Amino acid sequence: MKLLEQRILKDGQYIGNGILKVDGFVNHQVDPYLMNEAGKEFAKLFMNFSASKILTAEISGIAPAVSAGLHLGIPVVFARKHKPITMPDQVLLTLSPSHTKGRTVELIVSPEYLGPGERVLIIDDFLATGKTIEGLIKLAQIAGAEIVGVGALIEKTFEEGRERLEGMGIHVESLARIESMSEEEIIFHRP
């Protein structure tokens, strides 16, 4: 998606250790126009997959997931990292390593909102190693749901998450695929 690539080049910042800072338009301050356009693109890419729900991780995946849900006309469920008191005692829970947090985080979903027979599309902000998305896949599988695809705003192809997910038989789409990053430049993958 050209608009997203242009924004990454303009406002993204490589801060070392394989981390791309996109806080000014995705992760902290959200650009609603950009997210709307991303949601439209996800809807085009996944319109024939018959998804019944979108699943994402708290917090950075929520904006692109909600936009995709709006354009696909389906609800969005986000996996929480802390269990609120409003959630039932019995929950769906898995652990996932977080590259940006530098530790393992919990991913928690209430079984009220994710269950057997659901056709789940996972949308997240980044696809890197694929481990967070793998955690979301485990949650959906525990719930008895079927994964129909994975969409990422930004993919870091050099971290091989796509290969991990496609090896599990999962269809993957990314709106911007980064082949390499340095302080001097960001190079996008061109198939």
SELUM-702418 format. One record per residue (C-alpha): residue number from 1; residue in three letters; x negated, y negated, z. Coordinates in Angstrom, 3 decimals. Last residue first. Example, Ala and Ser with C-alpha at 12.3 -4.5 7.8 and 13.67 -1.06 7.14 Angstrom:
2
2 SER -13.670 1.060 7.140
1 ALA -12.300 4.500 7.800
! end
This chain:
191
191 PRO -8.225 9.346 -5.325
190 ARG -9.290 5.887 -4.116
189 HIS -10.279 5.798 -0.451
188 PHE -10.638 2.274 0.909
187 ILE -13.987 0.761 1.859
186 ILE -14.241 -1.561 4.855
185 GLU -17.261 -3.829 4.858
184 GLU -20.121 -5.512 6.700
183 GLU -19.475 -4.404 10.282
182 SER -19.035 -0.889 8.953
181 MET -16.159 1.239 7.793
180 SER -15.757 4.200 5.454
179 GLU -13.119 6.047 3.429
178 ILE -10.113 4.142 4.723
177 ARG -6.725 5.306 3.485
176 ALA -3.893 2.763 3.614
175 LEU -0.220 3.799 3.399
174 SER -0.784 7.385 4.495
173 GLU 1.256 10.448 3.512
172 VAL 0.849 13.965 4.939
171 HIS 2.805 17.175 4.180
170 ILE 2.215 19.787 6.896
169 GLY 1.054 23.344 6.165
168 MET -1.104 23.637 9.304
167 GLY -4.212 23.227 7.136
166 GLU -2.525 20.052 5.856
165 LEU -2.661 18.774 9.430
164 ARG -6.362 19.526 10.034
163 GLU -7.336 18.351 6.539
162 ARG -5.464 15.091 7.080
161 GLY -7.224 14.589 10.419
160 GLU -10.626 14.701 8.718
159 GLU -12.348 11.846 10.615
158 PHE -13.837 10.434 7.382
157 THR -10.339 9.882 5.953
156 LYS -9.531 7.161 8.503
155 GLU -5.824 6.866 7.793
154 ILE -3.773 3.727 8.361
153 LEU 0.020 3.403 8.423
152 ALA 0.470 7.091 8.979
151 GLY 3.255 9.397 7.789
150 VAL 3.678 13.032 8.751
149 GLY 6.105 15.515 7.271
148 VAL 9.044 17.898 7.670
147 ILE 8.259 19.135 11.195
146 GLU 10.945 21.562 12.410
145 ALA 12.505 21.278 15.866
144 GLY 12.664 23.957 18.562
143 ALA 11.897 21.496 21.364
142 ILE 8.513 23.170 21.959
141 GLN 7.867 22.737 18.225
140 ALA 8.649 19.018 18.393
139 LEU 6.334 18.556 21.374
138 LYS 3.584 20.560 19.665
137 ILE 3.883 18.377 16.541
136 LEU 3.565 15.267 18.703
135 GLY 0.362 16.674 20.204
134 GLU -0.936 17.426 16.689
133 ILE -0.202 13.801 15.855
132 THR -2.423 12.767 18.737
131 LYS -5.096 15.235 17.591
130 GLY -5.082 14.234 13.926
129 THR -8.762 13.310 13.913
128 ALA -7.934 9.876 12.487
127 LEU -4.343 9.188 11.450
126 PHE -3.316 5.794 12.744
125 ASP -0.097 3.821 13.330
124 ASP 2.193 6.806 13.645
123 ILE 5.209 8.323 11.886
122 ILE 6.260 11.938 12.498
121 LEU 9.247 13.160 10.500
120 VAL 11.354 15.684 12.375
119 ARG 14.105 17.945 11.074
118 GLU 16.151 18.755 14.177
117 GLY 17.470 22.316 14.500
116 PRO 16.554 22.715 18.141
115 GLY 16.093 19.561 20.202
114 LEU 14.699 16.085 20.606
113 TYR 16.660 13.302 22.282
112 GLU 18.161 14.907 25.389
111 PRO 15.026 17.089 25.667
110 SER 13.304 13.976 27.061
109 VAL 9.910 13.382 25.511
108 ILE 6.499 13.139 27.195
107 LEU 3.026 12.735 25.695
106 GLU 0.388 12.789 28.413
105 VAL -2.970 11.163 27.791
104 THR -6.510 12.540 27.674
103 ARG -9.306 10.002 27.927
102 GLY -11.347 7.466 25.967
101 LYS -8.401 5.081 25.588
100 THR -9.170 4.374 21.916
99 HIS -9.901 8.013 21.079
98 SER -6.900 9.376 22.976
97 PRO -6.937 13.151 23.647
96 SER -3.471 14.736 23.818
95 LEU -1.597 16.523 26.575
94 THR 1.876 18.000 26.141
93 LEU 5.269 17.506 27.729
92 LEU 8.913 18.235 26.936
91 VAL 10.895 17.303 30.017
90 GLN 12.809 18.950 32.867
89 ASP 13.215 16.435 35.707
88 PRO 15.419 14.166 33.587
87 MET 14.135 10.735 32.467
86 THR 15.487 7.640 34.214
85 ILE 12.641 7.722 36.756
84 PRO 10.194 6.970 33.956
83 LYS 7.612 9.571 32.885
82 HIS 4.388 7.950 31.683
81 LYS 2.809 8.283 28.219
80 ARG 6.145 8.229 26.441
79 ALA 6.828 10.078 23.218
78 PHE 8.934 7.911 20.974
77 VAL 12.214 8.929 19.410
76 VAL 13.483 7.136 16.301
75 PRO 16.985 7.510 14.896
74 ILE 17.786 7.914 11.176
73 GLY 18.948 5.538 8.427
72 LEU 15.858 6.028 6.244
71 HIS 15.168 2.277 6.012
70 LEU 15.856 1.677 9.703
69 GLY 13.944 4.786 10.724
68 ALA 10.925 3.644 8.689
67 SER 11.044 0.252 10.438
66 VAL 11.423 1.924 13.820
65 ALA 8.466 4.222 13.097
64 PRO 6.225 1.383 11.898
63 ALA 6.907 -0.606 15.099
62 ILE 6.876 2.351 17.529
61 GLY 3.530 3.891 16.568
60 SER 1.544 1.428 18.648
59 ILE 3.272 2.256 21.928
58 GLU 4.118 5.103 22.587
57 ALA 3.777 7.999 20.179
56 THR 6.104 8.725 17.271
55 LEU 8.995 10.994 16.306
54 ILE 11.438 10.223 13.503
53 LYS 14.736 12.054 13.393
52 SER 17.061 13.848 10.943
51 ALA 14.521 14.216 8.136
50 SER 15.981 15.391 4.828
49 PHE 12.599 15.397 3.019
48 ASN 13.872 13.636 -0.121
47 MET 13.535 10.067 1.216
46 PHE 10.015 10.686 2.571
45 LEU 7.789 8.588 0.288
44 LYS 10.426 5.962 -0.499
43 ALA 11.390 5.607 3.194
42 PHE 7.702 5.348 4.142
41 GLU 7.325 2.499 1.628
40 LYS 10.386 0.670 2.966
39 GLY 9.089 1.071 6.526
38 ALA 5.707 -0.326 5.480
37 GLU 7.439 -3.366 3.953
36 ASN 9.376 -3.888 7.183
35 MET 6.192 -3.442 9.223
34 LEU 4.428 -6.103 7.113
33 TYR 7.340 -8.522 7.544
32 PRO 7.505 -7.827 11.289
31 ASP 3.800 -8.580 11.858
30 VAL 3.215 -7.066 15.295
29 GLN 0.971 -8.601 17.949
28 HIS -0.583 -5.884 20.058
27 ASN -1.175 -2.847 17.861
26 VAL -0.075 -3.742 14.335
25 PHE -0.708 -7.333 13.141
24 GLY -3.288 -9.049 15.366
23 ASP -4.288 -5.866 17.193
22 VAL -5.703 -4.245 14.051
21 LYS -9.069 -3.312 15.558
20 LEU -10.688 -0.481 13.615
19 ILE -12.533 2.004 15.812
18 GLY -15.098 4.478 14.437
17 ASN -17.552 3.867 17.309
16 GLY -17.947 0.237 16.289
15 ILE -15.696 -2.814 16.442
14 TYR -14.505 -2.860 12.826
13 GLN -12.151 -5.807 12.553
12 GLY -8.884 -6.067 10.674
11 ASP -7.578 -9.530 9.787
10 LYS -8.338 -10.152 6.099
9 LEU -9.486 -6.706 4.957
8 ILE -6.770 -4.957 6.954
7 ARG -4.193 -7.447 5.669
6 GLN -5.199 -6.790 2.066
5 GLU -4.978 -3.031 2.605
4 LEU -1.509 -3.420 4.129
3 LEU -0.234 -5.490 1.189
2 LYS -1.774 -3.045 -1.324
1 MET 0.000 0.000 0.000
! end
